Amino acid sequence: MSQVRILPRSLKAPPGGAFLYMKFYFYILYSKQLNLYYQGHTGNTLEERLRKHNSNHKGFTSRTKDWEIVYFETFQTKSEAYQREMEVKKMKSRKYTRSIN
């Protein structure tokens, strides 16, 4: 797993430039209404990604609007986050998914 440097929310980008550091996430959502888990990865903030899952859209998570993040991991690259998502999805087990969160 990658090491993560957490930046305070109040930290602003240097004048004339932006931070070059970007975080990627592997996350697990849970819907009480459907009693289902969903695993994914993103380069967006977790708040933004959750908002999209709970908005009007087509796809697996569109069936309900009560998704909540129950677990996440932070990575330095998108490929690391994707690899972790695939690792968990290969387990195909609710018991395993519950055990890591």
KAURMO-V799801 format. One line per field, one symbol per residue. psi: psi as a letter, one per 20 degrees, with the letter a starting at -180 (. if undefined). A space follows every 10 residues. Layout:
psi: ???
This chain:
psi: qqqpoppqhi pqqqpjrrqi pqqqqpqpqp ohgilqqpqr qqirqhgggg ghhjrorqrg jiirkkpqpi qqqprhqhhg gghgghgghh hlphggghhi .
